[in-house]
Amino acid sequence: MLRIIGKRGIHHFHRLNSASFTTVSASSIEKGQNRVIDASLTLIRERARLKGELVRLLGGAKAATSLLGVPLGHNSSFLQGPAFAPPRIREAIWCGSTNSATEEGKDLKDPRVLTDVGDVPVQEIRDCGVDDDRLMNVISESVKLVMEEEPLRPLVLGGDHSISYPVVRSVSEKLGGPVDILHLDAHPDIYDCFEGNKYSHASSFARIMEGGYVRRLLQVGIRSINQEGREQGKRFGVEQYEMRTFSRDRPMLENLKLGEGVKGVYISIDVDCLDPAFAPGVSHIEPGGLSFRDVLNILHNLQADVVGADVVEFNPQRDTVDGMTAMVAAKLVRELAAKISK
């Protein structure tokens, strides 16, 4: 099997001299790609089935969080390190430096609170020459496979923020209608097509809003936004709360009630919503952000039926302070799992 290695593997694949494939038809390549995709989805399906059966046998859970890793970094406009985040987050969750209880008293060792179905093998799929249109579909299908095993709900580990588009799309399609989104980030990620890439991590929420998957989008922690970001926000009716007015907005943001009249609430947390004093291991360092307790207050006080979530843009390659940001990302995952499970 041909294996292309590197962050631009798919592009090299397409640029290779066609003479190298004189004996390999396009249909043969497509069949090989389909086999890899089918195998990837089968693994996610069977893992989700196993975890769903376990939770149902234990009983008593209306919703249970299941981790799904999407180690994708090639749609980042700056650094590709978020592709390495899912295993580092898992390691931090279970490293033993703290106990398994969340702040609200739920035990992560209880499968009715947290299970794990593994990762979408992004690099292996891309190494076969699969383009981003098909890759996004694979991510969406993987999320749906988790949701098919009630009461499992997806908590997705990124990866760069481009993954939120296929995840939100699948959640909305599976539930049969739009959701509300609480999006914590230093950036609005709503460029129409950043640097010519419609799947850029800086354009994910433009794709989400265009698709009609959301009724309300609240963006909190914003402190790096230009004219296009504000115009796009107005175009889509986004509620943008910038850090320069956070002291004024805090009472409202710490007492949110979302999701009434829609299929639920999706939470997307870009780790760079936090001030770099709390989370230096990110690709885009933006001073003046939220404190970790600010974020927890927003999450803990949120009144909502949380149907899915993601934690994205942790970059282990910049996490130079004894794994500090990995622990921060892990704590976000822990508290989100508690919020989703019931």
Secondary structure, 3 states (H helix, E strand, C coil): CCCCCCCCHHHHHHHCCHHHHCCCCHHHHHHHHHHHHHHHHHHHHHHHHHHHHHHHHHCCCCCEEEEEEECCCCCCCCCCHHHHHHHHHHHHHCCCCCCCECCCCCECCCCCCEEEEEECCHHHHHHCCCCHHHHHHHHHHHHHHHHHCCCEEEEEEECCHHHHHHHHHHHHHHHCCCEEEEEECCCCCCCCCHHHCCCCCCCHHHHHHHCCCEEEEEEEEECCCCHHHHHHHHHHCCEEEEHHHHHHHHHHHCCCECCCCCCCEEEEEEHHHECCCCCCCECCCCCCCECHHHHHHHHHHCECCEEEEEEECECHHHCCCCCHHHHHHHHHHHHHHHHHCC
